[in-house]
């Protein structure tokens, strides 16, 4: 939600400079923000804007989308400072935190090693909220494979020991293992009524299969 809000703020910031935005050229581009994982050169290359380019709503929107596509920024804003020769752009970004570690709480039926392998998270990588949610589903899939269909997984984040890093913790409620006690097969007769397969007479192996679910018991006309 924060990304989406600032996406529109960025467009508004450029749009408020006047109706003749398309006629103004970029004279300078600056990048602001504490960068730990992403180089400023990558940001400048990604936005596709450079001095001499005519500024428009379209290429500003595309620049924000391209930066979002890197999946490393929690906050993106582009501001314009008009001057005599054109517009100076200021790109303000805030990175997602880096992963310091993963913890699990409440698990008994699964090994921590197996869950970490399923998550495929690496310490030091940039971690976004959607990565935490995907992890919930991956752990849930492991429990379902073992028959724990009532398991509940909730991912949380905590500040790490180092600035700009976080721990991800998955709280687990395993629930009881679901076991199948009985399977009942219900057949529909020709008249639309349902009958439990246990109430049907034993099937004659020489009787046509398509007669198994018919209403009245068929009679053999001739046979050897």
N, C-alpha and C positions, 0 to 999 in steps of 0.2 A: 504494500500500500504506500509506503514511504517513497519508493522508487517512482510509482505512478504519479503521486502528488508532485514530486519535484520535476517530473517530466513536463507537466503542464506549466509549472513555474518557470522552467527554462524557456519554453516557447513564449510565454507571456512577457518575460524579461526582454526578449528581442523584439516582440511585437509592439511593445510600448514605446519603442524608439521613434515610431512614426510610420505613416503610410508608405513612405518611399524606401522601405527597407531594402527592396530588391535592387535599388540603384546605388546602394552604398557598398563599398569594398572593405574587405578585411585588411587592416594594416599591421596587426600584431596579434599573436595568440599566446596567452599565458596559462599555465596549469598550476592550480593551487590545491593543496591537500597533502596530508601525511601519507606518503607512498612507501609501502614496505615490500610489496610483491610485484608491482607493476612499474615499469620504467616510464618516465615522461615521454620519451620518444615513441613508445608504443601508443600512448594516448593520442599524441599528435598525428601519428600515422593513421590511427583508427578513425578519427573524426572526419578525415578527408577534406579538411578546411586548411587553407594556408593564405598568407598575405597575397593580395591581388585578386582573390576570389570574390565574386559578388555574393553578398549575403541575402538569403531568402528564408522564409518560413520552412520551405521544403528541405533545404540542406541542413538547417539547424535540427529539424526533427530527425532526419536521417543520422546526423551525428550522434544524437542521444541514443537512438536505437542501436547504432553500431557499438557504442560504449556499453550499453546494457548487454549486448551479445557476448561480451567478454566474461560475463557471469562472475565478476570479482568486485563490483561496486554496489554498496548499499545505498549511496546517495549520489546523484548526478545533477549538476546545475550548470547552465551556460548563461553567462551574463554579457551584455554588450555595453561598452563605454564609447559613445560617439564622440568624434573629434573632428577637427578641420579636414583632415585627409581621409577619413573613413571611420571604421569601427575597430576598437580593440576588444577582442574576445577574451573573456576570463572563464576557463573551464574549471569548475570546482567539483572535486570528487572525494568520496570517502569509501575506503575499501571495507569489505567484509572482514571480520576478524579471522585470524589463522587458528587452526586446530592445535591445541596443546595435548589433548588426550581424550580417550573415550572410556566411560565407566558404565557399569551395569549394576542394577539394584533389584533384587527380588528373584533372580533366576535360580532355578534348581535343576531343571530337567535338560537344559542346554549348556554346553561348554562355552566359556567366554571366548575361547579360540575360534570356535565355529562361527560365533556371532560377529567377531571382528573380521573374519574372512568374508562373510556375507556383506558386511558394510563397505568393505574396500576403501576405508578412509585412511589417509596418511597424515601423520603428524606434520604440521607445518603448512598444509594446504589451506587455501581459502575456503571457509565453510559458510554457506548461505542457509537461511531458514528452510529452503526447499530440500537441501541435502539432509537435514535432520528429519524431515517428514518422510523422505524416501527411505531413510534408515529404519523408521518405525515399521514400514511395510515389509522391508526385507527380513527383519527379525520375526514379524508376524507370520510370514510365509514359512520360516523354519519351524515355528511351533505348529502350524497347521499340518505340515508334513508328518509330524509325530503324533497327530491326533488331538492336539490341544486347540480345539476350535474356539474356545471361549477366552483365549489369552488376550490381554490388553497391553499395549505398549504405548508409552508416552515419553517423548524426547524432550529434554530440558537443556539449557545452556547455563554455564556458570563462568564467571570471570577467571581467567587463568592467572598463574603466578607472574607472568610477564605481560606487560602492557600490549594490547592489541591481539591477545590470544584468549581462547576460551576452551573450557572443557565441555564435552557433550555427555550427558548422562541419560540413559534409558531406564525408566522405571517400569518394571515388569510385574504384571499380575497374571500368573500362568493359568489359574483356574483348573478345574478337573478335566481329566482326559475323557474325551467323548468316545464311547464304544458302541458299536452296533449290536444290539441284542437279537433283533429279529427283522427279517425282510418279508413283507407280505406283498403278494402279487394279486392285483385285482383285474378281472377280465370283464369286458362289456359284452352283454348278450345282444342278439339281433334286435330285441325289443327295447334296447337302451338301458336295461337294468344292469347293475353291477353285481358281481359275485366274487367272493374270495376264492382264490385258486385252491385253498385247502378244502373247500366244500365240493369241489369237482370230483367225479369218480376217476379212478386211475385210467390213464389214457391207453387205449389199445394201440400198440406200436404199428399195427397195420391199418389204422384208421387215418384218413386224410387229415393233415394238420389243420387245414382251414375250417374244419368242423369243430375244433376244440372249443370255440367261444360262441357257437351257435346256440339257439334256444333249446328246442326239444331235442332229445337224444336221437340222432339219426339211426336208421336201421340198415344193416347190410343187405343188399338185394341179392347178391350172388358172390360166391367166393370159393376158393379151393383150400 
